[in-house]
Amino acid sequence: MTNPTEGCLRVGQTAPDFTATAVVDQEFKTIKLSDYRGKYVVLFFYPLDFTFVCPTEITAFSDRAEEFKEVGTQILGISVDSEFSHLAWIQSDRKSGGVGDLNYPLVSDIKKEISTAYNVLDPEAGVALRGLFIIDKDGIIQHSTINNLSFGRNVDETLRTLQAIQYVQAHPDEVCPAGWQPGDKTMVPDPVKSKVFFAAV
């Protein structure tokens, strides 16, 4: 009997590296995940170009890309489409179901190797589920979520989670409570010292 967890990615593991063709500023470029070591990476998978929920996510991340860049983070979008499909989608107007110019690369996973490595491939549908991974500067997965095909993700929550990861990595003696936002109180994970936080709230 095979181990059902064999091959599954978990938080705390190194993100699988990959080399792939991406569309960057309407040009085809070969990129590697490891090119971004030293930065945080938000890597998100989506099912297909020219669909319905996907463009709302793609454009939402693009419209907020500068906020991620300001906190040292690169966004990468990825699907099983070819780079030619990506380019055609980018060259299509948003009002016509396209995504227009994007502020981050769209990666082609036409051989489905990357979505398989990240365990987000739906083999029956032949497309990736809506997987999202936040990878730290050392290439370690710090957060992952996987949505089914029919509903999109929240850019605000992705940014908030990223900022919480960055905070606790910079302040290893503190932890962030539920709903933490930059500037909110944190707590010390100690039975006595944590009472300071709980007394304040």
C-alpha positions in Angstrom: 0.0 0.0 0.0 1.4 3.4 -0.9 1.7 6.2 1.6 -1.1 8.7 0.9 1.1 11.6 2.0 4.0 10.6 -0.1 5.0 13.4 -2.5 2.8 16.0 -0.7 4.3 19.4 -0.1 4.1 20.8 3.4 4.8 24.1 5.0 8.4 24.2 6.2 9.7 22.3 3.1 11.8 23.7 0.3 9.7 24.9 -2.6 10.4 22.7 -5.7 12.6 24.6 -8.1 11.5 24.9 -11.7 12.7 26.3 -15.0 9.9 27.4 -17.4 8.9 29.9 -20.1 7.0 32.9 -18.8 5.5 36.0 -20.4 7.2 39.1 -19.0 6.3 42.5 -20.4 4.8 40.7 -23.5 8.1 38.9 -24.2 9.0 35.2 -23.7 11.6 34.7 -21.0 13.0 31.6 -19.3 12.8 32.0 -15.6 13.7 29.8 -12.6 12.1 29.9 -9.2 15.6 30.0 -7.7 16.2 33.3 -9.6 14.2 34.9 -6.8 16.2 33.7 -3.9 16.6 36.6 -1.5 13.0 37.7 -2.2 9.7 36.4 -1.0 7.6 34.8 -3.7 3.8 34.5 -4.0 3.4 31.6 -6.4 -0.2 31.1 -7.4 -1.7 28.5 -9.7 -4.9 29.0 -11.7 -6.8 26.6 -14.0 -6.8 28.2 -17.5 -6.5 31.4 -19.5 -9.7 32.8 -21.1 -11.9 31.5 -18.3 -14.2 33.3 -15.8 -12.9 33.5 -12.2 -9.2 33.4 -13.3 -9.0 36.9 -14.9 -10.5 38.5 -11.7 -7.6 37.0 -9.7 -4.9 37.7 -12.3 -5.9 41.4 -12.6 -6.4 41.8 -8.8 -2.9 40.6 -8.1 -1.5 42.8 -10.9 -3.3 45.9 -9.7 -1.7 45.4 -6.2 1.7 44.2 -7.4 3.4 47.3 -6.3 2.4 46.7 -2.7 4.0 43.3 -2.8 7.1 44.7 -4.5 7.4 47.3 -1.7 7.8 44.4 0.8 10.4 42.6 -1.2 8.0 40.1 -2.9 7.7 38.7 -6.4 4.3 37.5 -7.7 4.3 34.6 -10.2 1.1 33.3 -11.8 1.1 29.9 -13.4 -1.2 27.6 -15.4 -1.0 24.7 -17.7 -1.5 26.9 -20.8 1.3 27.6 -23.3 3.2 30.8 -23.3 1.4 31.6 -26.6 -2.0 31.4 -24.9 -0.7 33.6 -22.0 0.5 36.2 -24.5 -2.8 36.2 -26.4 -4.7 36.6 -23.1 -2.4 39.5 -22.0 -3.0 41.2 -25.4 -6.7 40.9 -25.0 -8.6 43.9 -23.4 -10.0 43.4 -19.9 -13.5 44.4 -21.1 -13.3 41.4 -23.5 -12.3 38.9 -20.9 -8.6 39.4 -21.3 -6.2 40.6 -18.6 -4.2 43.3 -20.4 -0.7 44.2 -19.4 0.4 42.5 -16.2 2.9 43.6 -13.5 4.3 40.1 -13.0 5.2 37.1 -15.1 2.7 34.5 -16.2 4.4 31.1 -16.3 3.6 28.2 -18.7 3.3 24.8 -17.2 2.2 23.1 -20.4 3.8 19.7 -19.4 2.1 19.9 -16.0 5.4 19.2 -14.2 5.2 22.2 -11.9 1.6 21.7 -10.9 2.4 18.1 -10.2 5.4 19.0 -8.1 3.3 21.3 -6.0 0.5 18.7 -5.8 -2.2 21.0 -7.2 -2.9 19.2 -10.5 -6.5 17.9 -10.8 -5.8 14.9 -13.0 -9.4 14.5 -14.1 -9.8 18.1 -15.2 -6.2 18.3 -16.5 -5.7 21.7 -14.9 -4.3 23.1 -11.7 -6.5 23.9 -8.7 -6.2 27.3 -7.2 -3.1 26.7 -5.2 -1.2 29.6 -3.6 2.2 29.3 -1.9 4.1 32.0 0.0 7.8 31.1 -0.2 10.4 32.9 1.9 13.8 34.4 1.0 15.5 31.1 1.6 13.1 29.2 -0.7 11.0 27.6 2.2 7.3 27.3 1.9 5.7 29.3 4.8 2.1 29.2 3.7 -0.1 27.3 1.3 -3.8 27.2 0.4 -5.6 25.3 -2.3 -9.1 26.3 -3.4 -11.3 24.3 -5.7 -11.9 25.6 -9.2 -15.1 27.6 -8.7 -14.0 30.3 -6.3 -11.2 32.8 -6.2 -8.7 34.0 -3.6 -8.4 37.2 -1.6 -5.4 39.5 -2.4 -5.8 41.4 0.9 -5.5 38.2 2.9 -2.5 37.0 0.9 -0.8 40.3 1.6 -1.7 40.2 5.3 -0.4 36.7 5.6 2.8 37.6 3.9 3.3 40.5 6.2 2.7 38.3 9.2 5.3 35.8 8.0 7.8 38.6 7.4 7.2 40.0 10.9 7.7 36.8 12.8 10.8 36.0 10.8 12.2 39.4 11.7 11.0 39.0 15.3 11.5 35.3 16.2 10.5 35.8 19.8 7.0 37.0 18.9 3.9 35.5 17.3 1.0 37.1 15.5 -2.5 36.6 16.8 -5.6 36.0 14.6 -6.3 38.8 12.1 -3.0 40.5 12.8 -2.2 43.5 10.7 1.0 45.5 10.6 1.1 47.8 13.6 -1.1 45.6 15.7 0.1 44.1 19.0 1.9 40.7 18.9 2.5 38.3 21.8 5.4 36.4 23.3 4.7 32.7 23.2 5.2 32.2 26.9 2.6 31.2 29.6 3.5 34.3 31.7 4.5 36.9 29.1 1.5 36.2 26.8 -0.8 37.5 29.6 0.5 41.0 28.8 -1.2 40.7 25.4 -4.4 39.1 26.7 -4.7 41.7 29.5 -4.5 44.4 26.9 -7.3 43.0 24.7 
